[in-house]
Amino acid sequence: MKIVTFNIRGDFGIDGANNFDCRKPLILRRLAAEQPDIIGFQEVMPHVQRWLRQSLPGYTVVGCGRTADYADEAMTLAIRNDAAELLGLDVFWLSPEPYRPGSRYAHQSECPRTCAAAIVNAAELGRPVRVYNTHLDHLDAAARLLGLRQILRRMEADAARLPMPAVLMGDFNATPGSPELAPLAGEDPPLGLRDLTAQLPLTFHNFYRGQEPCCKIDYLFATPQWKAAGVCRWMDEENGVYLSDHYPICARLTL
């Protein structure tokens, strides 16, 4: 199974030559060349999600916006129809009220945060697997820690009810070794999750504009049933135009 985590960068119209419209052809060429089975997108605005549905006809594209009216950015999953089947989808908010749309923790940015949890039946694997896609808070480390703990509790509850191989991916807005990533550190992390991206250098480059430091904040974690045949970054660039301000991370996984 080929799986990708891809912060596609919100279409805010402030990136000049790297505005979303300028990046569309590069994105489509890369996706057509790679044909991932599952893609977890972050920062997907409603019109961008509509564009993904129109531009990726061979995929089932699902997700909902993070605000109370299901608008704004979404944790979007794209599942390639000839390789996998979506069996279930559940979007929950990182908050004390996970099923109240738009809810947040008391101390975090004004942006609600969500996690998309899916069960996907991958044909070549011969069994269903779970995929979790998230984007943790960009301002508050305590909110990131609360959100990550909540996701891990959910993953443990899912595994206790019906065990399946699982992958957790997304933009964690935290560099390796950050205190908020402590629940995934150590020799005995929940569900045996391990960081498949441990050897990768930076993933966030901000179009190399120098306004924010380049760093690694994007991750793919997997339960022990998975074997990673290859993990890499998509570093496409044409005349200063990139796929995003993050490098998408792609992994080939087998059971």
C-alpha positions in Angstrom: 0.0 0.0 0.0 1.3 3.4 -0.9 0.2 6.1 1.5 1.0 9.8 1.6 0.6 12.6 4.1 0.3 16.0 2.3 -0.2 19.4 3.8 -1.5 21.1 0.6 -1.2 24.6 2.0 -4.4 26.7 2.4 -5.4 28.8 -0.6 -4.9 32.2 1.0 -3.8 34.1 -2.1 -0.6 35.4 -0.3 2.0 33.1 -1.8 2.8 34.8 -5.1 4.2 32.3 -7.6 3.3 29.5 -5.1 -0.4 30.4 -4.9 -2.6 27.4 -5.1 -3.6 28.0 -8.7 0.1 28.0 -9.7 0.7 24.7 -7.9 -2.2 22.8 -9.3 -0.5 21.4 -12.5 2.6 20.2 -10.4 0.3 18.5 -7.9 -1.7 16.7 -10.5 1.4 15.5 -12.4 2.9 14.1 -9.2 -0.3 12.3 -8.1 -0.8 10.9 -11.6 2.8 9.6 -11.6 2.7 8.1 -8.1 -1.0 6.8 -7.9 -1.0 6.5 -4.1 -3.6 4.2 -2.6 -4.4 6.6 0.2 -3.6 10.3 0.6 -4.2 12.3 3.8 -4.4 16.0 3.0 -4.3 18.8 5.5 -5.3 22.5 5.2 -8.0 21.6 2.5 -10.3 24.5 2.1 -13.8 23.8 0.7 -13.1 24.9 -2.8 -9.9 23.0 -2.8 -11.8 19.8 -1.7 -14.2 20.4 -4.6 -11.2 20.7 -6.9 -9.7 17.5 -5.6 -13.0 15.6 -6.3 -13.1 17.0 -9.8 -9.4 16.5 -10.6 -9.0 13.0 -9.0 -11.9 11.1 -10.6 -10.3 7.7 -9.7 -10.5 8.5 -6.0 -13.1 8.7 -3.3 -12.4 12.1 -1.6 -14.0 12.6 1.8 -13.7 15.0 4.8 -15.5 17.9 6.4 -14.5 21.4 7.5 -13.5 22.1 11.0 -15.9 24.9 12.0 -19.4 24.6 13.5 -21.0 24.8 10.0 -18.4 22.3 8.5 -16.7 25.1 6.6 -13.0 26.1 6.6 -10.1 23.6 6.5 -10.7 19.9 6.4 -8.7 16.7 7.1 -9.4 15.1 3.7 -8.7 11.5 2.7 -8.5 10.4 -0.9 -8.8 6.6 -1.5 -7.9 5.2 -4.9 -11.0 3.3 -6.0 -9.2 0.5 -7.9 -6.9 -0.3 -5.0 -9.0 0.2 -1.9 -12.6 0.7 -0.6 -13.7 3.1 2.1 -15.6 1.1 4.7 -16.1 3.8 7.3 -15.3 7.4 8.1 -15.6 9.3 11.4 -14.4 12.9 11.9 -14.0 14.1 15.5 -12.9 17.3 17.0 -9.9 17.6 19.3 -11.7 19.0 22.2 -13.6 17.9 25.4 -16.7 17.5 23.1 -15.3 15.6 20.1 -18.6 15.3 18.4 -19.6 19.0 18.7 -18.5 20.6 15.4 -16.3 23.6 15.9 -15.4 22.7 19.5 -11.9 23.4 20.9 -9.8 23.1 24.0 -9.9 26.2 26.3 -6.3 27.1 25.6 -5.4 26.9 21.9 -5.6 29.0 18.8 -8.9 30.1 17.4 -8.8 27.3 14.9 -10.7 24.1 15.8 -8.7 20.9 15.1 -10.0 17.6 13.9 -9.0 14.1 13.1 -10.4 12.0 10.3 -10.5 8.3 11.2 -11.2 5.8 8.4 -11.4 2.1 7.8 -10.1 1.1 4.4 -10.2 -2.3 2.8 -7.0 -2.4 0.7 -7.3 -5.0 -2.0 -3.6 -6.1 -2.1 -3.4 -6.4 1.6 -6.5 -8.6 1.8 -7.8 -7.1 5.0 -9.1 -3.7 6.3 -6.8 -1.2 8.0 -7.4 2.0 9.9 -6.0 5.4 8.9 -6.0 8.5 11.1 -5.3 11.9 9.6 -4.8 15.1 11.7 -3.4 18.6 12.0 -2.5 19.6 15.5 -2.7 23.2 16.8 -0.1 25.6 15.3 0.2 27.9 18.3 -0.2 26.1 21.6 2.0 23.2 22.7 -0.4 22.2 25.4 -3.2 21.9 22.9 -1.1 19.8 20.7 -0.4 17.5 23.6 -4.1 17.3 24.5 -5.0 16.6 20.9 -2.4 13.9 20.5 -3.5 12.2 23.7 -7.1 12.3 22.6 -6.2 10.7 19.2 -4.2 8.0 20.9 -7.0 7.1 23.3 -9.3 6.9 20.4 -6.9 4.6 18.5 -6.6 2.4 21.6 -10.3 2.1 22.0 -10.7 1.2 18.3 -8.1 -1.4 18.6 -9.7 -2.9 21.7 -13.0 -3.1 20.0 -11.7 -4.6 16.7 -7.9 -4.9 16.2 -6.6 -3.7 12.8 -3.2 -2.5 11.5 -3.2 1.3 11.8 -1.5 4.4 10.5 -1.5 7.8 12.1 -0.3 10.7 9.9 -0.4 14.4 9.5 1.1 17.8 10.4 1.8 17.7 14.1 3.3 21.2 14.2 6.0 19.9 16.5 9.6 19.0 15.8 11.1 15.6 16.9 11.8 15.5 20.6 9.2 18.2 21.5 7.5 17.6 24.9 4.1 17.4 23.2 5.2 14.4 21.3 6.2 12.6 24.5 3.2 10.2 24.3 4.8 8.7 21.2 8.3 8.5 22.5 10.1 5.9 24.6 10.3 2.2 24.2 6.6 1.4 24.8 4.4 3.9 22.8 0.7 3.3 22.6 -0.2 0.4 20.2 3.6 0.0 19.5 3.4 3.0 17.1 6.7 3.8 15.5 7.8 6.9 13.5 8.4 5.8 9.8 9.8 9.3 9.1 12.5 9.2 11.8 15.3 9.4 9.2 13.8 12.2 7.2 15.2 15.8 7.6 12.9 18.9 7.3 9.4 18.6 5.9 8.2 22.2 6.3 10.2 24.6 4.1 7.8 27.6 3.7 8.7 27.9 0.1 12.2 28.8 1.4 11.1 32.4 2.0 13.0 32.6 5.3 10.0 33.9 7.3 9.8 30.8 9.4 12.6 28.3 10.1 12.5 25.1 8.1 11.9 22.1 10.2 10.3 18.6 10.4 6.7 18.6 11.6 5.0 16.1 9.3 4.9 12.4 10.4 3.7 8.9 9.5 3.4 6.5 12.5 2.5 2.8 12.1 1.6 -0.1 14.3 4.0 -3.1 14.4 2.1 -5.1 11.8 3.5 -2.8 9.1 6.8 -3.1 7.3 8.0 0.1 5.5 9.6 -0.7 2.1 10.4 2.9 1.5 9.8 6.4 2.9 10.6 9.5 1.0 9.7 13.2 0.5 8.2 14.5 -2.7 10.5 17.4 -3.4 9.2 18.6 -6.8 10.1 22.1 -7.8 9.8 23.9 -11.1 11.1 27.5 -11.5 10.6 28.2 -7.8 7.1 26.6 -7.7 6.7 23.7 -5.2 3.9 21.2 -4.5 3.3 23.0 -1.2 5.1 24.7 1.7 5.5 21.2 3.1 7.1 18.3 1.4 4.5 15.5 1.1 5.8 12.2 2.7 5.2 8.9 0.9 5.6 5.4 2.3 5.3 2.0 0.7 3.8 -0.3 3.4 3.3 -4.1 3.5 1.9 -6.3 6.3 
